[in-house]
């Protein structure tokens, strides 16, 4: 059965075992909280768990490929491929949930508590408190009339207003 160690389906089995056990190492590190409160070293600790688990998986896959038949290796390849898809899907969903929570948190902190008052600072505003000019105010005559003329010379009833 030693000739089975060098077959293509066995090499696929080794690769799938490396990847699957890598994800298992990451999952185990997450369960035991290996990288919590470690700062920048947390990522290296989790990576260490993953590398050690993948090496264990490689040794197991070499032993299994040497001792089992071709049919069992094919079935194990399918099982490992499905488990890798499951791990990737789980971590993708977890990542998207974390990104969504961060976006919501940023939106909460970025919104002002009080709405700002919008005042037009344009030249065609008839309100004298927002008028611009050389003296920063607008003089209108007569003051309370509906058809008054301001210092710009444009009557209030013109289509510009």
FENFEN-V721772 format. One record per backbone hydrogen bond with DSSP energy under -1.0 kcal/mol. CO is the residue of the C=O (numbers start at 1). NH is the residue of the N-H. E is the energy in kcal/mol with one decimal. If there is no record, write none. Layout:
co=CO nh=NH e=E
co=CO nh=NH e=E
This chain:
co=1 nh=4 e=-1.5
co=2 nh=5 e=-1.2
co=4 nh=7 e=-1.3
co=7 nh=11 e=-1.9
co=8 nh=12 e=-2.3
co=9 nh=13 e=-1.6
co=10 nh=14 e=-2.3
co=11 nh=15 e=-2.4
co=12 nh=16 e=-2.8
co=13 nh=17 e=-2.3
co=14 nh=18 e=-2.4
co=15 nh=19 e=-2.3
co=16 nh=20 e=-2.8
co=17 nh=21 e=-2.6
co=18 nh=22 e=-1.7
co=19 nh=23 e=-2.1
co=20 nh=24 e=-2.0
co=21 nh=25 e=-2.3
co=22 nh=26 e=-2.0
co=23 nh=27 e=-2.4
co=24 nh=28 e=-2.7
co=25 nh=29 e=-2.4
co=26 nh=30 e=-2.0
co=27 nh=31 e=-2.3
co=28 nh=32 e=-2.4
co=29 nh=34 e=-2.5
co=35 nh=38 e=-1.1
co=38 nh=41 e=-1.4
co=39 nh=42 e=-1.2
co=41 nh=45 e=-2.2
co=42 nh=46 e=-2.2
co=43 nh=47 e=-2.4
co=44 nh=48 e=-2.1
co=45 nh=49 e=-2.0
co=46 nh=50 e=-2.1
co=47 nh=51 e=-2.6
co=48 nh=52 e=-2.4
co=49 nh=53 e=-2.3
co=50 nh=54 e=-2.3
co=51 nh=55 e=-2.2
co=52 nh=56 e=-2.1
co=53 nh=57 e=-2.3
co=54 nh=58 e=-2.0
co=55 nh=59 e=-2.1
co=56 nh=60 e=-2.4
co=57 nh=61 e=-2.5
co=58 nh=62 e=-2.1
co=59 nh=63 e=-2.1
co=60 nh=64 e=-2.7
co=61 nh=65 e=-2.5
co=62 nh=66 e=-1.6
co=63 nh=67 e=-1.7
co=64 nh=68 e=-1.9
co=69 nh=73 e=-1.7
co=70 nh=74 e=-2.2
co=71 nh=75 e=-1.9
co=72 nh=76 e=-2.6
co=73 nh=77 e=-2.3
co=74 nh=78 e=-1.8
co=75 nh=79 e=-2.4
co=76 nh=80 e=-2.9
co=77 nh=81 e=-2.4
co=78 nh=82 e=-2.4
co=79 nh=83 e=-2.2
co=80 nh=84 e=-2.2
co=81 nh=85 e=-2.2
co=82 nh=86 e=-2.2
co=83 nh=87 e=-2.6
co=84 nh=88 e=-2.8
co=85 nh=89 e=-2.4
co=86 nh=90 e=-2.6
co=87 nh=91 e=-2.7
co=88 nh=92 e=-2.1
co=89 nh=93 e=-2.4
co=90 nh=94 e=-2.3
co=91 nh=95 e=-2.1
co=92 nh=96 e=-2.4
co=93 nh=97 e=-2.2
co=94 nh=98 e=-1.9
co=95 nh=99 e=-2.3
co=96 nh=100 e=-2.3
co=97 nh=101 e=-2.2
co=98 nh=102 e=-1.9
co=99 nh=103 e=-2.2
co=100 nh=104 e=-2.3
co=101 nh=105 e=-2.1
co=102 nh=106 e=-2.4
co=103 nh=107 e=-2.2
co=104 nh=108 e=-1.9
co=105 nh=109 e=-1.7
co=106 nh=110 e=-2.0
co=107 nh=111 e=-1.3
co=127 nh=130 e=-1.1
co=141 nh=149 e=-2.5
co=148 nh=156 e=-2.3
co=149 nh=141 e=-2.4
co=150 nh=153 e=-2.4
co=154 nh=150 e=-1.0
co=155 nh=158 e=-1.5
co=158 nh=161 e=-1.3
